[in-house]
Amino acid sequence: LIDHAQHRSHHVSQLRNEPSTNFVGDDGGPRRNGYRNGSSSASNAQRNSYTPLLHIPLHRLTEYDVVHALGIPGGKSELMDILLDGAHGRETLMRKNVKLVMSIAKNWMRNSFSTAGANLGGAPGGGGTVTSTGTKRSDKSSKRFLAQMYEGSWDRPSLDEAVQEGMLGLARAVDKYDPERGLRFSTYATHWITSYVRVCFQRAVTGCLRVPSQLHDIKAAYNRIVRDHLHLGSDPPGQDSIAKELGISEQRLRTAIRATGSLLSVDAPVMGGGGGGSYKGSMAGGDGSNSQELKILDTLKCAEPKPEDQVEISFLRQCLENAMATELTPYERDVLRLRLGLDSGQGKTVRQIVEISGGSVSMSDVRSAERRAFKKLRSPTSVHTHNLLAYLDLAGADMKSTLSR
């Protein structure tokens, strides 16, 4: 593979260092080392419109270009063999380094699983407990622990996702690897694989939100300092001290911690007990094993009224319309509609009602009509009073105080 890469690099260097030479075009005439993209206009535009021979599609290369420019005596057939060998070598190189991708992905999985704030959901620790039954129970606990670690959660990708991103980094490393630099391929590929896996874990923490990588680096350095102090048995320093140690402002540190916070699932339990709702795909089958747990979704408040309250309000409006049509005069109904805002949803003052009527009524007339309307609706002898009093609980009012007005 190294010999093939050096051979290909030699041909590319010959192409780049080749002086300007006249080649034979498709029509038999002379052609320069490149193809013209646009029509002939000014001389500067013509010079800038040539495409290097390296970027020309393969089907547009002639035998003369392959033999003299690329230095391949076999022509297009040998060029195709070289390209197929390169594709086969690329695939072989990636297959031989899959274990490297698995190793890096598992290392990131272990580090993220042990980080405080990972959505473990009460996962068992270590390799289980050894009982009188021997090591069989310990092996089961260890397998369950690994299954939970590789399964991922809402703030951590699964092992499959991390390996897929690592393979993309490996493909990038294969395409950019240059053996002439004297580096081992595993050393060079580790950088690209780690970079892609790191971005995968960072995206899993913040979800669809795009957070700069610098904030993730600050958060990682902050966690590392806190973890080192906890391992030494001492209390972690404050955010101001850690910010000075990292060489950033305290506000910058707080922004990094807040922006890189992990996501919460609305199906997760409020008290992280069973942990069944914290993993990806849990509760999808509707087994109902944790149906009695209080979830975050149950604690969220909605500004919209409940459906049953909307039904009660519609019945109240119908009952009030019947009472007003039966007990009140048209003038009193109009005054009450404007004062309570039954039509527009916004009540009006007495002065506004006088202005709407064009001065035909006074403010005292409006107040007296309002008092008469309320007195008729609150009258115990009214036909609709019993139905209206049934909705006092919905408004949170007291029956005695309402009737005494």
Phi, psi and chi 1 to 4 in degrees:
 res  aa     phi    psi   chi1   chi2   chi3   chi4
   1 LEU       -  -39.2  -65.0  175.6      -      -
   2 ILE   -66.6  -41.9  -66.4  176.7      -      -
   3 ASP   -62.1  -40.4  -66.3  -22.3      -      -
   4 HIS   -65.5  -39.8  175.5  -92.8      -      -
   5 ALA   -65.2  -42.0      -      -      -      -
   6 GLN   -64.0  -38.7  -68.3  177.0   -8.1      -
   7 HIS   -62.8  -43.6 -176.9   63.8      -      -
   8 ARG   -68.0  -39.3 -175.8  177.3   59.1  178.1
   9 SER   -63.3  -34.0  177.3      -      -      -
  10 HIS   -65.2  -41.4  175.0   68.4      -      -
  11 HIS   -67.3  -39.0  -70.5  -47.0      -      -
  12 VAL   -65.8  -41.1  172.7      -      -      -
  13 SER   -64.8  -36.3   61.9      -      -      -
  14 GLN   -63.5  -39.1  -77.6 -175.8  -11.0      -
  15 LEU   -65.5  -42.6  172.5   62.8      -      -
  16 ARG   -71.6  -32.8  -67.5  177.5  177.2  173.9
  17 ASN   -92.8    1.7  -60.9  -30.8      -      -
  18 GLU   -70.6  128.3 -175.7   75.9   13.3      -
  19 PRO   -68.7  165.1   25.6  -34.0      -      -
  20 SER   -64.9  119.0  178.5      -      -      -
  21 THR  -129.5  148.8  -50.2      -      -      -
  22 ASN   -84.7  126.9  -67.3  -29.0      -      -
  23 PHE  -113.7  163.1  -58.7  108.9      -      -
  24 VAL   -87.9  126.9  178.2      -      -      -
  25 GLY   -84.3 -173.9      -      -      -      -
  26 ASP   -66.5  -28.4  -63.9  -24.7      -      -
  27 ASP   -90.7    6.0   53.7   -6.1      -      -
  28 GLY    90.7   -9.1      -      -      -      -
  29 GLY   -87.5  172.5      -      -      -      -
  30 PRO   -69.9  145.4   26.5  -34.1      -      -
  31 ARG  -142.6  141.5 -179.1  172.2   55.6   80.7
  32 ARG   -80.3  176.1  -61.6 -173.3   59.5 -177.8
  33 ASN   -76.0   70.5 -172.4    9.2      -      -
  34 GLY   158.5  170.1      -      -      -      -
  35 TYR  -114.5  148.2  -76.1   96.3      -      -
  36 ARG   -88.7  129.6 -167.7  170.3  -53.1 -150.9
  37 ASN   -88.5  -33.2  -67.3  -28.0      -      -
  38 GLY  -122.0 -179.6      -      -      -      -
  39 SER   -77.7  160.4   60.2      -      -      -
  40 SER   -74.9  127.0   59.0      -      -      -
  41 SER  -134.3 -112.0   56.7      -      -      -
  42 ALA   -80.0  162.6      -      -      -      -
  43 SER   -66.3  -37.9   59.8      -      -      -
  44 ASN   -65.8  -39.9  -67.0  -26.3      -      -
  45 ALA   -65.7  -34.1      -      -      -      -
  46 GLN   -68.5  -40.9  -70.5  178.6   -0.2      -
  47 ARG   -67.4  -34.2  -74.4 -165.8  -62.7  -93.2
  48 ASN   -82.7   -8.5  -64.2  -27.6      -      -
  49 SER   -92.7    3.1   63.1      -      -      -
  50 TYR   -84.0  136.5  -76.4  104.9      -      -
  51 THR   -99.3  132.7  -57.8      -      -      -
  52 PRO   -57.2  150.5  -22.9   32.5      -      -
  53 LEU   -65.7  -24.4 -166.1   60.2      -      -
  54 LEU   -66.9  -27.8 -176.6   63.3      -      -
  55 HIS   -99.4    9.7  -58.1  -70.5      -      -
  56 ILE   -81.3  139.4  -64.6  175.1      -      -
  57 PRO   -57.4  150.8  -23.7   32.5      -      -
  58 LEU   -64.2  -36.5 -175.4   61.2      -      -
  59 HIS   -71.7  -13.3   67.4  -83.3      -      -
  60 ARG   -95.2   -6.0  -64.3 -177.5   60.3 -175.7
  61 LEU   -77.3  141.0  -70.1  175.6      -      -
  62 THR   -97.1  168.5   62.0      -      -      -
  63 GLU   -62.8  -33.9  -68.0  -72.6  -17.8      -
  64 TYR   -65.7  -39.5 -170.0   88.0      -      -
  65 ASP   -64.2  -43.4  -63.9  -25.1      -      -
  66 VAL   -67.6  -40.0  175.5      -      -      -
  67 VAL   -76.4  -46.8  174.5      -      -      -
  68 HIS   -92.5  -38.9  -66.7   82.0      -      -
  69 ALA   -81.5  -47.1      -      -      -      -
  70 LEU   -85.6  -15.4  -61.4  179.0      -      -
  71 GLY    73.6   29.6      -      -      -      -
  72 ILE  -106.2  106.2  -57.8  177.1      -      -
  73 PRO   -66.5  -25.0   23.4  -32.2      -      -
  74 GLY   -76.6   -7.6      -      -      -      -
  75 GLY    78.4 -151.8      -      -      -      -
  76 LYS   -66.5  -33.2  -82.7 -168.1  171.8 -177.3
  77 SER   -64.4  -44.1   59.7      -      -      -
  78 GLU   -67.7  -34.9 -174.4  177.7   -6.4      -
  79 LEU   -63.7  -41.4  176.2   60.5      -      -
  80 MET   -64.8  -38.0  -70.2  -60.9  -61.9      -
  81 ASP   -63.4  -40.3  -66.1  -21.7      -      -
  82 ILE   -64.5  -43.2  -67.4  175.8      -      -
  83 LEU   -66.8  -38.7  -65.9  177.9      -      -
  84 LEU   -67.7  -38.6  -68.2  176.2      -      -
  85 ASP   -63.4  -38.3  -68.3  -18.5      -      -
  86 GLY   -64.8  -41.3      -      -      -      -
  87 ALA   -65.4  -41.0      -      -      -      -
  88 HIS   -66.3  -39.5  177.7   70.1      -      -
  89 GLY   -66.2  -35.9      -      -      -      -
  90 ARG   -64.0  -44.4 -178.6  179.9 -174.4  -87.3
  91 GLU   -64.8  -39.9 -177.3  180.0   -1.3      -
  92 THR   -65.9  -40.6  -56.1      -      -      -
  93 LEU   -64.6  -36.6 -166.8   59.5      -      -
  94 MET   -71.5  -40.1  -69.0 -172.9   62.3      -
  95 ARG   -64.7  -36.9  -71.3  179.7  179.7  -86.7
  96 LYS   -72.1  -13.9  -63.9  -63.3 -177.2 -179.8
  97 ASN  -115.7   19.2  -70.4  -87.7      -      -
  98 VAL   -65.5  -35.4  173.1      -      -      -
  99 LYS   -62.8  -33.7  -70.0 -175.3  177.8 -179.4
 100 LEU   -64.8  -40.2  177.5   61.9      -      -
 101 VAL   -65.1  -42.8  176.0      -      -      -
 102 MET   -62.3  -40.4  -69.1  -69.0  -62.6      -
 103 SER   -64.0  -44.9  175.2      -      -      -
 104 ILE   -67.8  -40.4  -64.2  175.9      -      -
 105 ALA   -65.1  -42.6      -      -      -      -
 106 LYS   -66.7  -35.6  -71.6 -177.7  178.3 -179.3
 107 ASN   -63.3  -41.9 -171.8   21.8      -      -
 108 TRP   -68.5  -33.7  -85.1   84.8      -      -
 109 MET   -64.6  -43.1  -67.9  -66.1  -63.1      -
 110 ARG   -65.4  -41.7  -75.0 -169.1  -66.7  -92.4
 111 ASN   -65.8  -41.8  -66.7  -22.4      -      -
 112 SER   -71.5  -30.4   65.0      -      -      -
 113 PHE   -70.8  -31.0 -167.9   74.8      -      -
 114 SER   -88.5   -3.3   60.0      -      -      -
 115 THR   -74.7  137.4  -57.4      -      -      -
 116 ALA   -65.9  132.0      -      -      -      -
 117 GLY   102.6   -7.3      -      -      -      -
 118 ALA   -69.9  144.7      -      -      -      -
 119 ASN   -83.0   77.1 -166.1    0.3      -      -
 120 LEU   -79.2  -33.3  -54.6 -177.4      -      -
 121 GLY    67.8   38.4      -      -      -      -
 122 GLY    73.5   35.0      -      -      -      -
 123 ALA   -70.1  146.2      -      -      -      -
 124 PRO   -68.6  152.8   25.2  -32.4      -      -
 125 GLY  -101.1  161.5      -      -      -      -
 126 GLY    57.7 -141.6      -      -      -      -
 127 GLY  -110.4   22.2      -      -      -      -
 128 GLY    91.3 -174.3      -      -      -      -
 129 THR  -112.6  142.1   57.4      -      -      -
 130 VAL   -92.0  124.7  179.9      -      -      -
 131 THR  -118.4 -171.8   59.7      -      -      -
 132 SER   -69.4  -14.4   58.1      -      -      -
 133 THR   -78.3   -3.4   58.1      -      -      -
 134 GLY   100.0 -152.6      -      -      -      -
 135 THR   -94.4    2.6   59.3      -      -      -
 136 LYS   -65.1  -42.2 -173.9  175.2 -178.5  179.9
 137 ARG   -68.9  -34.6 -178.7  176.5  177.5 -179.3
 138 SER   -64.9  -40.2  176.2      -      -      -
 139 ASP   -64.6  -39.8  -65.5  -20.1      -      -
 140 LYS   -64.6  -41.3  -70.3 -175.9  178.2  179.5
 141 SER   -65.3  -39.1  -59.6      -      -      -
 142 SER   -65.2  -42.0  178.5      -      -      -
 143 LYS   -65.9  -38.1  -68.7 -179.6 -179.9  179.0
 144 ARG   -66.8  -37.1 -170.0 -177.9  -54.7  111.4
 145 PHE   -63.9  -44.9  174.6   78.8      -      -
 146 LEU   -66.8  -36.7  -67.9  176.2      -      -
 147 ALA   -63.8  -42.1      -      -      -      -
 148 GLN   -67.4  -34.7  -68.2  176.8   -7.1      -
 149 MET   -70.4  -42.7 -179.2  174.5   64.1      -
 150 TYR   -81.4  -14.7  -66.0  152.7      -      -
 151 GLU   -73.1  -30.1 -176.0 -178.6    3.7      -
 152 GLY    82.9  175.6      -      -      -      -
 153 SER  -150.2 -164.2   64.9      -      -      -
 154 TRP   -71.3  -21.9  -67.3  103.4      -      -
 155 ASP  -116.8   11.8   57.7   -8.6      -      -
 156 ARG  -141.3  135.3  -69.6 -178.1  -59.3  108.0
 157 PRO   -73.2  160.2   27.9  -34.2      -      -
 158 SER   -78.7  171.2   62.2      -      -      -
 159 LEU   -64.7  -36.3 -179.0   61.5      -      -
 160 ASP   -62.2  -43.5  -66.0  -20.4      -      -
 161 GLU   -64.7  -41.3  -63.5  172.2   -8.8      -
 162 ALA   -65.6  -38.6      -      -      -      -
 163 VAL   -67.9  -38.9  170.5      -      -      -
 164 GLN   -62.7  -43.7  -69.7  175.9    7.7      -
 165 GLU   -66.5  -36.6  -68.4  -66.1  -29.8      -
 166 GLY   -64.6  -35.1      -      -      -      -
 167 MET   -67.1  -34.0  -68.5  -58.3  -64.7      -
 168 LEU   -64.3  -40.7  -66.2  178.0      -      -
 169 GLY   -65.5  -36.8      -      -      -      -
 170 LEU   -64.5  -41.0  177.5   61.5      -      -
 171 ALA   -63.7  -37.5      -      -      -      -
 172 ARG   -65.0  -40.0 -179.3   70.1  170.4  173.5
 173 ALA   -67.2  -38.4      -      -      -      -
 174 VAL   -63.6  -40.1  170.7      -      -      -
 175 ASP   -70.1  -31.0  -65.8  -23.0      -      -
 176 LYS  -101.2   -0.7  -65.1 -179.4   67.4   66.6
 177 TYR   -71.6  134.6  177.6   62.6      -      -
 178 ASP  -125.1  108.5 -173.2    4.0      -      -
 179 PRO   -68.3  -16.3   24.9  -33.9      -      -
 180 GLU   -70.5  -14.4  -65.0 -179.1   -3.4      -
 181 ARG   -77.4  -11.4  -65.1 -175.4  178.1 -178.4
 182 GLY    81.4   18.3      -      -      -      -
 183 LEU   -98.6  145.3  -66.6  175.6      -      -
 184 ARG   -70.7  145.4  -64.3 -178.6   59.1 -176.2
 185 PHE   -65.0  -37.4  177.6   76.1      -      -
 186 SER   -62.9  -37.4   59.6      -      -      -
 187 THR   -65.8  -42.9  -55.3      -      -      -
 188 TYR   -70.9  -38.8 -177.4   76.6      -      -
 189 ALA   -73.1  -26.5      -      -      -      -
 190 THR   -60.3  -37.0  -59.7      -      -      -
 191 HIS   -63.2  -47.7  164.9   73.9      -      -
 192 TRP   -70.6  -39.5  -72.7  101.5      -      -
 193 ILE   -63.3  -46.5  -62.8  172.3      -      -
 194 THR   -62.7  -37.8  -55.1      -      -      -
 195 SER   -63.6  -44.6  177.6      -      -      -
 196 TYR   -68.9  -39.8  -86.3   70.2      -      -
 197 VAL   -67.6  -37.8  173.8      -      -      -
 198 ARG   -61.7  -44.7 -177.7 -169.4  -59.4  112.2
 199 VAL   -63.3  -35.3  172.4      -      -      -
 200 CYS   -61.6  -44.7  175.5      -      -      -
 201 PHE   -70.5  -35.1  -82.9   84.1      -      -
 202 GLN   -67.1  -40.0  -68.6  175.7   -2.6      -
 203 ARG   -67.8  -32.9  -70.2  177.3  179.7  175.0
 204 ALA   -67.4  -31.1      -      -      -      -
 205 VAL   -70.9  -46.1  171.6      -      -      -
 206 THR   -96.5   -2.1   56.7      -      -      -
 207 GLY    68.2 -132.2      -      -      -      -
 208 CYS   -80.8   -4.9   59.4      -      -      -
 209 LEU   -78.5  134.5  -57.5  178.2      -      -
 210 ARG   -90.0  109.1  172.0   67.0  171.7   84.8
 211 VAL  -112.0  131.0  178.7      -      -      -
 212 PRO   -58.3  147.3  -22.8   32.5      -      -
 213 SER   -67.2  -24.5   58.8      -      -      -
 214 GLN   -63.1  -35.6  -66.6   82.7   -2.1      -
 215 LEU   -68.6  -35.9  -61.9 -178.6      -      -
 216 HIS   -66.0  -37.7  -73.0  -78.0      -      -
 217 ASP   -65.3  -39.7  -63.5  -21.2      -      -
 218 ILE   -64.4  -42.7  -65.7  173.8      -      -
 219 LYS   -63.8  -39.9  177.6   66.6  173.2  -62.5
 220 ALA   -65.5  -41.2      -      -      -      -
 221 ALA   -65.5  -37.3      -      -      -      -
 222 TYR   -64.0  -45.8  170.3   79.7      -      -
 223 ASN   -63.6  -36.4  -68.0  -25.6      -      -
 224 ARG   -66.0  -40.4 -176.5  169.7   55.0 -106.4
 225 ILE   -66.6  -43.3  -66.6  174.3      -      -
 226 VAL   -64.9  -40.4  172.4      -      -      -
 227 ARG   -66.6  -37.5 -174.8  168.2   56.3 -110.4
 228 ASP   -64.9  -40.2  -67.2  -17.5      -      -
 229 HIS   -68.1  -36.0  -78.2   78.8      -      -
 230 LEU   -69.4  -34.6  -67.3  177.5      -      -
 231 HIS   -67.9  -31.5  -72.8  170.9      -      -
 232 LEU   -80.5   -6.6  -65.2  175.7      -      -
 233 GLY    84.9   14.0      -      -      -      -
 234 SER  -110.4  159.5   59.0      -      -      -
 235 ASP   -72.2  139.1  -64.6  -26.2      -      -
 236 PRO   -67.5  146.0   23.4  -32.4      -      -
 237 PRO   -70.6  169.6   26.2  -33.6      -      -
 238 GLY   -74.6  172.7      -      -      -      -
 239 GLN   -67.0  -31.8  -67.1 -175.0   -3.3      -
 240 ASP   -66.1  -41.5   52.4  -11.0      -      -
 241 SER   -67.3  -41.4  -58.6      -      -      -
 242 ILE   -66.3  -36.7  -63.0  178.8      -      -
 243 ALA   -64.4  -39.9      -      -      -      -
 244 LYS   -66.3  -37.9  -68.6 -179.7 -180.0  178.7
 245 GLU   -66.6  -34.9 -175.5  176.5   -8.3      -
 246 LEU   -83.0  -11.7  -64.2  177.3      -      -
 247 GLY    78.5   28.8      -      -      -      -
 248 ILE  -129.3  170.4   57.9  176.9      -      -
 249 SER   -78.8  159.4   61.2      -      -      -
 250 GLU   -67.2  -34.6 -174.3  177.0   -2.7      -
 251 GLN   -64.6  -37.9 -178.6   64.1   27.9      -
 252 ARG   -64.1  -39.6  177.0   74.2  171.0  175.4
 253 LEU   -66.0  -42.4  178.5   59.7      -      -
 254 ARG   -64.7  -37.8  -68.6  177.6  179.6  175.7
 255 THR   -63.9  -41.0  -58.1      -      -      -
 256 ALA   -65.6  -41.2      -      -      -      -
 257 ILE   -67.1  -40.4  -64.1  175.2      -      -
 258 ARG   -72.9  -39.0 -177.1  176.0   63.9 -105.3
 259 ALA   -74.2  -27.4      -      -      -      -
 260 THR  -100.1   18.1   57.0      -      -      -
 261 GLY   -66.7  148.3      -      -      -      -
 262 SER   -75.3  156.3   60.2      -      -      -
 263 LEU   -78.5  156.2  -59.9  177.6      -      -
 264 LEU  -117.4  139.0  -69.5  177.0      -      -
 265 SER   -89.9  135.8  172.2      -      -      -
 266 VAL   -68.9  -16.6  -65.8      -      -      -
 267 ASP   -91.1   -0.7  -66.4  -31.0      -      -
 268 ALA   -75.0  145.7      -      -      -      -
 269 PRO   -69.8  149.8   24.4  -33.1      -      -
 270 VAL   -64.6  -46.0  176.1      -      -      -
 271 MET  -100.6  110.1  -55.7  -63.0  -66.9      -
 272 GLY   -62.9   79.8      -      -      -      -
 273 GLY   -99.0  -84.6      -      -      -      -
 274 GLY   -63.7  -35.7      -      -      -      -
 275 GLY    78.9    2.8      -      -      -      -
 276 GLY   -70.3  -28.5      -      -      -      -
 277 GLY   -90.0    2.2      -      -      -      -
 278 SER   -96.6   -7.7   61.6      -      -      -
 279 TYR  -101.2  158.4  -68.2   96.6      -      -
 280 LYS   -65.7  133.9  -67.2 -179.0  178.6  179.5
 281 GLY    80.8   -0.7      -      -      -      -
 282 SER   -72.9  152.6   60.7      -      -      -
 283 MET    64.6    8.4  -57.1  -61.5  -69.5      -
 284 ALA   -70.2  -31.7      -      -      -      -
 285 GLY   -83.1   -7.7      -      -      -      -
 286 GLY    68.4   40.0      -      -      -      -
 287 ASP   -72.1  -23.4   52.9   -2.4      -      -
 288 GLY    71.6   21.3      -      -      -      -
 289 SER   -69.0  -31.3   57.4      -      -      -
 290 ASN  -114.6   32.6  -64.1  -31.5      -      -
 291 SER   -68.3  -20.1   58.2      -      -      -
 292 GLN   -89.2   -3.8  -58.6  -61.1  -32.3      -
 293 GLU   -76.9  146.0  -70.6 -177.0  -10.8      -
 294 LEU   -82.0  118.1 -179.0   62.1      -      -
 295 LYS  -101.1  165.5  -59.2  178.6 -178.6  179.1
 296 ILE   -64.1  -33.2  -62.8  178.7      -      -
 297 LEU   -61.1  -32.0 -178.6   62.2      -      -
 298 ASP   -73.3  -19.5  -59.4  -28.2      -      -
 299 THR   -95.9   -5.9   61.3      -      -      -
 300 LEU   -76.9  138.4  -61.4  179.3      -      -
 301 LYS  -101.1  142.3  -64.9 -177.6  179.2  179.7
 302 CYS  -112.7  134.5 -179.1      -      -      -
 303 ALA   -73.3  -21.8      -      -      -      -
 304 GLU   -75.8  146.2  -61.5  -68.1  -27.3      -
 305 PRO   -67.0  155.4   22.9  -32.9      -      -
 306 LYS   -67.3  154.5  -62.0 -179.9  179.7  179.4
 307 PRO   -59.6  -38.7  -24.3   33.2      -      -
 308 GLU   -68.0  -32.3   54.2  -90.4   18.5      -
 309 ASP   -69.1  -36.2  -67.2  -18.4      -      -
 310 GLN   -63.9  -38.1  -66.5 -178.8   -5.7      -
 311 VAL   -65.9  -41.8  174.4      -      -      -
 312 GLU   -64.0  -38.2  -67.6  -68.6  -23.3      -
 313 ILE   -67.0  -38.9  -68.8  174.0      -      -
 314 SER   -65.1  -39.5   63.8      -      -      -
 315 PHE   -66.4  -38.6  -73.6  156.1      -      -
 316 LEU   -63.4  -41.8  173.4   60.4      -      -
 317 ARG   -63.4  -40.6  177.4   62.8 -176.9  -93.0
 318 GLN   -65.5  -41.5 -177.6  178.7    0.2      -
 319 CYS   -66.4  -38.9 -176.4      -      -      -
 320 LEU   -67.7  -38.0 -177.0   59.9      -      -
 321 GLU   -64.3  -40.0  -69.1  -71.1  -15.7      -
 322 ASN   -65.0  -40.6  -64.3  -25.5      -      -
 323 ALA   -67.3  -41.5      -      -      -      -
 324 MET   -66.9  -38.1  -68.0  171.6   57.9      -
 325 ALA   -69.5  -26.7      -      -      -      -
 326 THR   -89.8  -43.1  -55.1      -      -      -
 327 GLU   -96.5  -25.2  -56.0  -66.6  -21.0      -
 328 LEU  -108.1  155.7  -54.8 -178.6      -      -
 329 THR   -80.5  162.4   62.2      -      -      -
 330 PRO   -57.3  -37.5  -26.3   34.4      -      -
 331 TYR   -64.6  -44.8  172.9   66.6      -      -
 332 GLU   -66.4  -36.6  -65.9  172.5  -12.7      -
 333 ARG   -64.0  -41.3  -74.3 -160.2  -57.8  -91.0
 334 ASP   -65.4  -42.2  -65.6  -20.4      -      -
 335 VAL   -63.6  -42.4  170.8      -      -      -
 336 LEU   -69.2  -36.8 -157.5   60.7      -      -
 337 ARG   -63.8  -42.2  -72.9  179.2 -176.6  -82.8
 338 LEU   -70.6  -39.2  -67.0  174.2      -      -
 339 ARG   -68.3  -41.0  -75.3  -72.7  -71.4  156.0
 340 LEU   -91.0  -11.0  -59.8  180.0      -      -
 341 GLY    67.4   40.9      -      -      -      -
 342 LEU   -69.7  -26.2  -62.7  179.0      -      -
 343 ASP   -94.8  -46.0  -64.3  -27.6      -      -
 344 SER   -93.7  -14.6   61.6      -      -      -
 345 GLY    83.4    2.6      -      -      -      -
 346 GLN  -135.5  118.3 -176.2  177.2    2.1      -
 347 GLY   -69.8  154.8      -      -      -      -
 348 LYS  -118.7  153.4  -60.3 -176.8 -179.0  -61.2
 349 THR   -80.1  170.6   60.5      -      -      -
 350 VAL   -64.6  -40.9  176.6      -      -      -
 351 ARG   -63.2  -39.7 -173.3  178.3  -59.6  -84.4
 352 GLN   -64.6  -36.1  -68.8  176.2  -15.1      -
 353 ILE   -66.7  -38.6  -64.7  176.8      -      -
 354 VAL   -63.3  -41.3  173.2      -      -      -
 355 GLU   -66.5  -36.9  -65.9  176.2   -4.1      -
 356 ILE   -65.8  -37.9  -68.1  174.2      -      -
 357 SER   -75.4   -4.1   62.1      -      -      -
 358 GLY    76.2   21.2      -      -      -      -
 359 GLY    82.7    7.5      -      -      -      -
 360 SER   -72.1  -21.9   59.3      -      -      -
 361 VAL  -124.5  155.3  -65.8      -      -      -
 362 SER   -97.3  172.7   61.1      -      -      -
 363 MET   -67.0  -34.3  -62.5  177.2   61.4      -
 364 SER   -68.4  -34.7   59.4      -      -      -
 365 ASP   -63.6  -40.4  -65.0  -22.4      -      -
 366 VAL   -65.4  -43.7  174.8      -      -      -
 367 ARG   -64.7  -42.1  -68.8 -168.9 -179.8   96.3
 368 SER   -67.4  -38.3   60.4      -      -      -
 369 ALA   -65.5  -35.8      -      -      -      -
 370 GLU   -67.1  -41.7 -178.4 -177.0    4.4      -
 371 ARG   -65.1  -41.6  -74.2 -166.2  -62.6  -91.6
 372 ARG   -63.6  -38.2  -70.9 -164.3  -53.7  -90.6
 373 ALA   -66.0  -45.2      -      -      -      -
 374 PHE   -66.0  -35.8  -79.5  125.5      -      -
 375 LYS   -66.7  -38.2 -175.1  175.9 -178.8 -179.5
 376 LYS   -69.1  -39.1  -69.5  179.4 -179.0  179.7
 377 LEU   -71.1  -29.2  -66.1  177.2      -      -
 378 ARG   -88.6   -2.1  -65.0 -168.6 -175.0  104.8
 379 SER   -65.5  131.7  175.3      -      -      -
 380 PRO   -64.9  -21.9  -19.5   32.5      -      -
 381 THR   -85.0   -2.8   59.2      -      -      -
 382 SER   -72.2  149.1  175.8      -      -      -
 383 VAL   -69.9  -35.3  177.8      -      -      -
 384 HIS   -98.0    4.3  -59.0  -83.4      -      -
 385 THR   -64.8  -40.6  -58.4      -      -      -
 386 HIS   -63.0  -38.7  177.4   72.7      -      -
 387 ASN   -70.0  -36.8  -63.9  -29.1      -      -
 388 LEU   -70.6  -37.4  -68.0  175.8      -      -
 389 LEU   -66.5  -21.4  -66.6  177.8      -      -
 390 ALA   -70.2  -16.7      -      -      -      -
 391 TYR   -99.7   10.6  -66.8   96.8      -      -
 392 LEU   -67.6  -33.0  -69.0  177.9      -      -
 393 ASP   -64.7  -32.6  -65.0  -23.1      -      -
 394 LEU   -66.6  -35.4 -178.7   62.7      -      -
 395 ALA   -87.2   -7.7      -      -      -      -
 396 GLY    73.9   28.4      -      -      -      -
 397 ALA  -103.6  162.0      -      -      -      -
 398 ASP   -98.3  137.9 -173.1   15.2      -      -
 399 MET   -68.3  -41.5 -177.2  178.1  -60.8      -
 400 LYS   -65.5  -46.3  -66.5 -177.7  179.2 -179.6
 401 SER   -65.1  -32.2   60.9      -      -      -
 402 THR   -71.3  -40.8  -56.8      -      -      -
 403 LEU   -73.8  -24.3  -66.1  176.2      -      -
 404 SER   -81.4   -8.0   61.2      -      -      -
 405 ARG   -72.9      -  -68.0 -179.9 -178.5  177.9
